[in-house]
């Protein structure tokens, strides 16, 4: 075999090995994600603040009846390692224009084992990619699905912990510096504390999780009972001379805000931006 043929053969072998390795990683990711789905039987519950001081915001009122079809939701928040593989394989570029800079400035927050920080469109795109690979209807959960699952099918659980209550460093992390975010504050690795009774981890007090719904502060006053999808139009913000931001809902509180991590607390965040406190998990329609 001449030198040129040896070189071509070697390059082909390297390419085949790389392709096989990537394919194996994707197959492993898909298997892990599909195995992480927990079935949630549908039913009715009173969504929102029950008037027991579970949330401070007026947007968590009024409590209102919601009836949901069955669905499945993932046990864990999606990790940065899996987000990295998605971006590598598909060539996906974050919708957040300062993604690379924020990542470079905060390497610990973007470690492979951590919950993936993501803009809303990035989180949605990841879930839909898993759906395409599995030929299943996979997306971000609706706000109603998220709360129903966090409260273990709508039970009166203030926190999405094993007991429904929060105990520092036993079933939820202690807040960072009196609830103020700083560069040293980090969420925990998904699965660090016991799950709620449905077997779902970190739905209170880790990364605040994106859901599908547009945000409007008065939506609970108008929400339909059956499978609500959120308001048609999002709240907007921004200066006249700058971009217009469209707000989505995130749920679950934040790792630096211990008492704000209840199952009924709502946060509105511009979908075009990406905070270091954000994360997400996926849902599958049955």
C-alpha positions in Angstrom: 0.0 0.0 0.0 1.5 3.3 -1.0 1.8 6.3 1.3 -1.1 8.2 -0.3 -3.5 5.2 0.0 -2.4 4.7 3.6 -3.2 8.4 4.4 -6.6 8.1 2.8 -7.4 4.9 4.6 -6.3 6.5 7.9 -8.4 9.6 7.4 -11.4 7.5 6.5 -11.0 5.4 9.7 -10.7 8.5 11.8 -13.8 10.0 10.2 -15.8 6.8 10.7 -14.6 6.6 14.4 -15.7 10.2 15.0 -19.1 9.6 13.3 -19.6 6.5 15.3 -18.6 8.2 18.5 -21.0 11.1 17.9 -23.8 8.7 16.9 -23.3 6.8 20.1 -23.4 10.0 22.2 -26.7 11.0 20.6 -28.2 7.5 21.1 -27.1 7.6 24.7 -28.7 11.1 25.2 -31.9 9.9 23.6 -32.1 6.8 25.7 -31.5 8.8 28.9 -34.0 11.5 28.1 -36.7 9.0 27.1 -36.1 7.0 30.2 -36.4 10.1 32.3 -40.0 10.8 31.4 -42.5 10.3 34.3 -46.1 9.6 33.4 -48.5 12.1 35.0 -52.2 11.1 35.0 -54.4 14.0 34.0 -57.1 15.5 36.3 -58.4 18.7 37.8 -56.9 20.9 40.4 -57.0 24.5 41.7 -54.1 26.2 40.0 -52.5 29.3 41.6 -52.1 30.7 45.1 -54.5 29.2 47.5 -54.3 32.3 49.8 -51.9 30.7 52.3 -49.0 33.1 51.6 -47.3 30.7 49.2 -46.4 33.5 46.8 -46.0 37.3 47.0 -46.9 38.3 43.5 -50.5 39.4 42.6 -50.1 37.4 39.4 -50.5 34.1 41.2 -54.1 35.0 42.0 -56.9 34.0 41.7 -56.8 30.3 42.2 -58.8 28.7 39.4 -59.9 25.3 38.3 -57.8 23.6 35.6 -58.3 20.2 34.0 -55.5 18.6 32.2 -55.1 15.6 29.9 -52.4 13.1 30.9 -48.8 13.8 29.9 -45.2 12.8 30.8 -42.5 15.1 32.2 -38.8 14.6 32.7 -37.4 13.9 36.1 -34.4 16.2 35.7 -33.5 19.6 34.3 -31.6 19.3 31.0 -27.8 19.6 31.6 -25.3 21.8 29.8 -23.5 18.7 28.5 -26.6 17.6 26.6 -27.2 21.1 25.4 -23.6 21.2 24.1 -24.1 17.9 22.2 -27.4 19.2 20.6 -25.6 22.4 19.4 -22.6 20.4 18.1 -24.7 17.9 16.2 -27.2 20.2 14.7 -25.1 23.3 14.3 -27.7 25.2 16.4 -26.6 28.7 17.5 -28.2 30.2 20.6 -30.8 32.8 20.0 -29.2 34.9 22.7 -26.7 37.1 21.0 -24.3 37.3 23.9 -24.3 33.6 24.6 -20.5 33.0 23.9 -19.5 36.0 26.1 -21.7 35.0 29.0 -20.4 31.5 28.7 -16.8 32.6 28.6 -17.3 34.8 31.7 -19.0 32.1 33.7 -17.3 28.8 33.0 -18.5 27.1 36.2 -22.1 27.8 35.4 -21.7 26.2 32.0 -20.1 23.0 33.3 -21.4 19.9 31.6 -23.2 18.5 34.7 -25.0 21.8 35.5 -28.6 22.6 34.5 -28.3 24.3 31.1 -28.8 28.1 31.0 -30.8 28.9 27.9 -32.9 31.5 26.2 -36.5 30.4 25.7 -36.1 29.5 22.0 -33.0 27.4 22.8 -34.9 25.4 25.4 -37.8 24.8 23.1 -35.5 23.8 20.2 -33.7 21.3 22.4 -37.0 19.6 23.5 -38.3 19.5 19.9 -35.0 18.0 18.7 -35.5 15.1 21.2 -39.0 14.8 19.9 -37.8 14.6 16.3 -35.2 11.9 17.2 -37.8 9.9 19.1 -40.8 10.6 16.8 -42.7 11.8 19.8 -44.6 15.1 20.6 -42.0 16.7 22.9 -41.8 20.3 23.9 -41.6 22.6 26.9 -44.4 22.1 29.4 -47.3 24.5 29.6 -47.4 26.5 32.8 -50.4 24.4 34.0 -48.6 21.1 33.3 -45.6 22.4 35.2 -47.5 23.4 38.3 -49.7 20.3 38.3 -46.6 18.1 38.2 -44.6 20.1 40.8 -47.6 19.8 43.2 -47.7 16.0 42.5 -51.0 16.1 40.6 -52.2 19.4 42.1 -52.0 18.5 45.8 -51.5 21.2 48.4 -47.7 21.2 48.3 -46.1 24.6 48.9 -42.7 23.3 47.7 -42.0 20.6 45.1 -40.0 18.6 47.7 -40.4 15.1 49.1 -42.5 16.5 52.0 -44.1 19.6 50.5 -42.0 21.8 52.8 -38.5 23.2 52.5 -35.6 22.4 54.8 -32.3 24.1 54.2 -29.7 21.7 52.7 -31.9 18.7 53.4 -34.4 19.0 50.5 -33.6 22.4 49.1 -30.4 24.5 48.8 -29.8 27.4 51.0 -30.2 30.8 49.4 -27.1 32.7 48.3 -26.3 36.0 50.0 -29.8 36.8 51.1 -31.5 36.2 47.8 -29.2 38.4 45.7 -27.6 36.8 42.6 -23.8 37.1 42.3 -21.2 35.4 40.1 -20.3 32.8 42.8 -23.9 31.6 43.2 -24.6 28.4 41.4 -27.5 25.9 41.2 -27.0 22.3 42.2 -26.3 19.4 39.9 -29.8 18.0 38.9 -30.9 15.3 41.3 -28.9 16.6 44.4 -32.0 16.6 46.7 -34.9 14.1 47.1 -37.6 14.3 44.5 -41.2 15.2 45.0 -43.7 12.3 45.4 -44.1 11.9 41.6 -40.3 11.4 41.4 -39.4 14.8 39.9 -36.3 16.6 41.0 -35.4 20.2 41.5 -38.8 21.8 40.7 -38.3 24.1 43.6 -35.2 26.0 44.3 -32.7 25.2 41.5 -32.9 26.8 38.0 -36.0 28.7 37.2 -37.6 26.6 34.4 -39.0 28.0 31.1 -42.5 26.9 30.1 -44.3 27.4 26.9 -46.7 30.2 27.9 -46.6 33.8 27.1 -46.7 36.0 30.2 -49.5 38.4 31.2 -50.0 39.4 34.8 -53.7 39.0 34.7 -53.9 35.7 32.8 -55.3 33.7 35.7 -58.4 35.9 35.6 -59.1 34.7 32.1 -57.6 31.2 31.9 -59.8 28.5 30.4 -60.3 25.4 32.4 -59.2 22.7 30.0 -55.6 22.4 29.0 -54.7 26.2 29.2 -52.0 27.3 26.8 -51.4 30.8 28.1 -52.4 34.1 26.6 -52.1 34.7 22.9 -50.0 37.8 23.2 -47.0 38.3 25.5 -46.3 41.2 27.8 -43.6 43.3 26.2 -40.9 45.6 27.5 -38.0 47.7 26.3 -37.0 51.3 25.5 -38.4 53.0 22.5 -34.9 53.3 21.0 -34.0 49.6 21.7 -35.4 46.1 21.0 -38.8 44.9 22.1 -38.7 42.0 24.5 -41.5 39.4 24.7 -42.0 37.9 28.1 -42.5 34.2 28.8 -43.2 32.4 32.1 -40.6 30.6 34.1 -41.4 28.5 37.2 -39.8 26.9 40.2 -38.1 29.9 41.8 -34.3 30.4 41.8 -31.4 28.9 43.6 -30.7 32.2 45.4 -34.3 32.9 46.6 -35.2 30.2 49.1 -38.7 31.3 50.2 -39.6 32.4 46.7 -39.3 28.8 45.3 -42.9 27.8 45.8 -44.9 25.7 43.4 -47.2 28.7 42.6 -44.6 31.5 42.2 -44.4 32.9 38.7 -41.6 34.8 37.0 -41.8 36.6 33.8 -38.6 36.8 31.7 -37.9 38.2 28.2 -37.6 35.2 25.9 -34.8 37.0 24.0 -32.5 37.1 27.0 -30.7 34.4 29.0 -30.2 34.6 32.7 -27.7 32.4 34.6 -30.6 31.4 36.8 -32.5 29.7 34.0 -33.0 26.1 33.0 -35.7 23.8 31.6 -37.1 20.3 31.3 -39.2 18.7 28.6 -42.7 17.3 28.4 -44.2 14.6 26.2 -47.8 14.4 25.2 -49.2 10.8 25.6 
